[in-house]
Structure formats: C-alpha cells, structure tokens
Amino acid sequence: MHPPESGVNVKPMPGYLHMPSNSRLLPQADMNKRPVTDQVIFLDRDGVLVEAIGYLSDPQELKIYPGVSESINALQERFYIIVVTNQSGVARGMFTENDLLRVHTELVQVLSEEGAILDGLLYCPHYEDGPVQEYQLVCECRKPKPGLLLEASKKWDIDLKKSYMIGDRWKDIEAGRCVECKTIFIDCNYKEAKPKNPNFTTDSLL
C-alpha cells in the first residue's frame, strides 16, 4: 500500500466527492492532458474496476481487475472518467467516510502509476435502514436513482445524453437510463435480475 503522502493526493469535497489532484476537471489542470471531447464515462467501482468483496474498507484488500488500467488509458483520450458508487457500508456502520477516502486514494494512486486517470469519485453513503443515523435516509443519490450522475452534470456542466454509464448491476444501468446516458452492462453472471435494454453488453471493462 502507498503511504498517504506519496503520489497523487485525493481530497474529500462537498457533495460526497473525492477529487484526485491529477483530475483534468480541476481548473488548474493542464489543457494538453484533457480529453478531446467533453463527454464522460461514468464507471461503477465494485465489480467493474475492483473485485467486489463486499464492503471494502481496507486499502490493503483492494484488488484491481486485470485490464482496468489499459481500458482507462484508452478511454481517457476521448472521455473524462468519473466513478459513481453506492457505499452503504458507511450507513451500516461497517466503515467510515475516512476509510472510504483511504481506499479511493489507493485506487487512484495505483492507477495513476500506470498512466490511468480518475477525474472524480462520487459516492452515496446512505441506507435508510442503516444504524448510523447521520446517513439513515431515503436519498436521491443511491443507484438506481440518478442523483450522482445529476450532481456530476451540475458540477461540471456535463451533457449526460452524450455520456456513458458502465456497470455490472441493473441499478447502474437504470441510473444511466434515467438521465439518457448510453449504457454498457458488464455481465458477470450474477444470480439477480438483468438490466432492461442496455445499449451494449460485454463481459469485462477491457
């Protein structure tokens, strides 16, 4: 694991946002490193970028899938890359927002060492039946609701109709459909309902 002071820094921002210091969405970002369009790829985290182990809270347990860095390197030439992820483990009392920040810092740093950039990570910490009262609510940001995508659109003036949502569960695809993103379903053969009418289906991000 990387020490927190090394590599790319990740700062918590209002609106349940973790912002990497190498994000191309920052005002001071190098214009030459920005993508050739203003379109966005929204990525779910668990099951798409990293192994879904259930309530990941320790950076040492982070396992990035093979081909993820290669995929993002190819995508980032044309698109901004934003992670949108449900993290109800916060509301369930299984980890804190600070623990989540540590995990995201490790993810950003490992990917950046391989030239792959995450421009932002938006997360939903809520769960209406969770024991942590601060996060115990029915929100608009927990997928399949599209609140995280709408927040990104508002913050960075993103045209959602020209953007893509990529996920491994029906909730990801439904969130994208709600705001007219194009949707790509990564079919991991889970024993659950399949999404309705994704634009494309594949078996990995690569």
C-alpha positions in Angstrom: 0.0 0.0 0.0 1.2 3.5 -0.7 1.8 5.9 2.1 -0.8 8.7 2.0 1.7 11.4 1.4 3.1 9.8 -1.8 1.9 10.0 -5.4 -1.5 11.6 -6.3 -3.5 13.2 -3.4 -7.2 12.7 -3.1 -9.3 15.3 -1.2 -12.8 15.0 0.2 -15.1 17.7 -1.3 -18.7 18.7 -0.6 -21.4 16.5 -2.2 -19.8 13.2 -1.4 -17.0 13.7 -3.8 -13.4 12.5 -3.7 -11.2 14.7 -6.0 -7.8 13.4 -7.2 -5.1 16.1 -7.5 -4.4 14.9 -11.1 -8.1 15.3 -12.2 -8.5 17.0 -15.5 -11.7 18.6 -14.2 -9.8 20.9 -11.9 -9.5 24.5 -13.1 -5.7 24.3 -12.9 -5.4 21.1 -15.0 -3.1 21.0 -17.9 -5.1 21.7 -21.1 -2.9 19.4 -23.0 -3.9 16.5 -20.8 -7.6 17.0 -21.2 -9.6 14.6 -23.5 -10.5 15.6 -27.0 -14.3 15.8 -26.1 -16.2 16.9 -23.1 -18.0 13.6 -22.9 -17.8 11.4 -19.7 -17.5 7.7 -19.0 -19.2 7.0 -15.6 -17.9 3.8 -14.0 -19.3 1.8 -11.2 -16.5 0.7 -8.8 -17.0 -2.7 -7.4 -17.3 -5.5 -10.0 -16.1 -3.1 -12.7 -12.8 -1.6 -11.6 -12.1 -3.7 -8.5 -13.0 -7.1 -7.1 -16.4 -7.0 -5.3 -15.5 -8.4 -1.9 -18.4 -6.8 0.0 -18.0 -3.6 2.0 -14.4 -2.9 1.1 -12.8 -0.8 3.9 -9.1 -1.6 3.9 -6.8 -0.3 1.1 -4.7 -3.5 1.5 -7.7 -5.6 0.3 -8.1 -3.6 -2.9 -7.8 -5.8 -5.9 -7.9 -4.1 -9.3 -9.1 -6.2 -12.2 -6.6 -7.1 -14.9 -7.0 -4.8 -17.9 -8.6 -1.9 -16.0 -5.6 0.4 -16.3 -5.3 -0.4 -20.0 -9.0 0.3 -20.5 -8.9 3.6 -18.8 -5.8 4.6 -20.7 -7.7 4.1 -23.9 -10.9 5.8 -22.7 -9.3 8.8 -21.2 -8.0 10.0 -24.6 -11.6 10.9 -25.5 -13.5 11.0 -22.2 -13.4 12.2 -18.7 -13.5 9.3 -16.3 -15.8 9.6 -13.2 -16.6 6.8 -10.7 -20.1 6.7 -9.3 -20.5 4.1 -6.5 -23.0 3.1 -3.8 -21.2 2.8 -0.5 -23.9 1.9 2.1 -21.3 0.4 4.3 -20.9 3.9 5.8 -24.6 4.0 6.8 -24.4 0.4 8.0 -21.5 1.3 10.3 -19.1 -1.1 8.6 -16.6 1.7 7.7 -16.3 5.4 7.8 -16.1 8.1 5.1 -12.4 8.4 6.0 -11.9 4.7 5.4 -13.5 5.1 2.0 -11.2 8.0 1.3 -8.2 5.8 2.1 -9.5 3.1 -0.3 -10.1 5.6 -3.1 -6.7 7.2 -2.6 -5.0 3.8 -3.0 -7.1 3.1 -6.1 -6.2 6.5 -7.7 -2.5 6.1 -6.9 -2.2 2.6 -8.3 -4.0 3.5 -11.5 -2.0 6.8 -11.9 1.3 4.8 -11.7 0.1 3.0 -14.9 -1.0 6.3 -16.6 -4.7 5.9 -15.9 -6.6 8.9 -14.5 -9.8 9.0 -12.5 -11.2 12.5 -12.7 -13.5 12.2 -9.8 -15.2 9.7 -7.5 -18.8 10.4 -6.4 -20.3 8.1 -3.8 -23.6 7.5 -1.9 -23.1 6.7 1.8 -26.8 6.4 2.6 -29.0 3.5 3.5 -32.5 4.0 5.0 -32.2 1.0 7.4 -28.6 1.6 8.5 -27.8 2.1 12.2 -25.7 5.3 11.6 -28.4 8.0 12.0 -26.5 10.6 10.0 -26.8 8.5 6.9 -30.1 6.9 7.6 -32.3 8.4 4.9 -34.0 7.8 1.6 -31.8 9.8 -0.7 -31.7 10.7 -4.4 -28.1 9.6 -4.9 -28.3 5.8 -4.2 -28.4 4.0 -7.6 -30.7 3.1 -9.3 -31.6 6.7 -8.7 -29.5 9.1 -10.8 -28.5 11.6 -8.2 -24.8 11.0 -8.5 -24.9 11.5 -12.3 -27.0 14.6 -11.9 -24.6 16.0 -9.3 -21.7 15.5 -11.7 -23.7 17.1 -14.6 -24.4 20.1 -12.4 -20.9 20.5 -11.0 -19.1 20.1 -14.3 -21.7 21.0 -17.0 -21.8 17.5 -18.4 -24.1 16.6 -21.3 -25.4 13.3 -19.9 -27.0 12.4 -23.3 -23.5 12.2 -24.8 -22.0 10.3 -21.9 -21.9 6.6 -20.9 -22.7 4.7 -17.8 -20.9 1.4 -17.3 -21.8 -1.0 -14.6 -22.2 -4.7 -13.6 -25.7 -4.5 -12.0 -29.1 -3.5 -13.1 -29.0 -0.5 -10.7 -26.1 1.0 -12.6 -27.8 0.7 -16.0 -31.1 2.0 -14.6 -29.4 5.1 -13.2 -27.9 5.8 -16.6 -31.1 5.2 -18.4 -32.9 7.7 -16.2 -30.8 10.5 -17.5 -30.5 9.2 -21.1 -26.8 8.2 -20.9 -25.8 5.4 -23.2 -25.4 2.3 -21.1 -22.9 -0.6 -21.1 -23.7 -3.7 -19.0 -20.8 -5.8 -17.8 -22.4 -9.2 -17.4 -20.7 -11.1 -14.5 -23.5 -13.8 -14.4 -24.8 -12.7 -11.0 -27.9 -14.5 -9.7 -30.0 -11.4 -9.9 -32.2 -9.6 -12.4 -30.6 -8.4 -15.6 -30.9 -4.8 -16.6 -33.5 -3.7 -19.1 -32.3 -2.9 -22.6 -28.7 -1.7 -22.1 -27.2 -0.2 -25.2 -24.3 -2.7 -25.1 -23.4 -5.8 -23.1 -19.9 -7.2 -22.5 -18.0 -9.4 -20.0 -15.3 -7.0 -18.8 -14.3 -3.4 -18.9 -11.4 -4.3 -21.3 
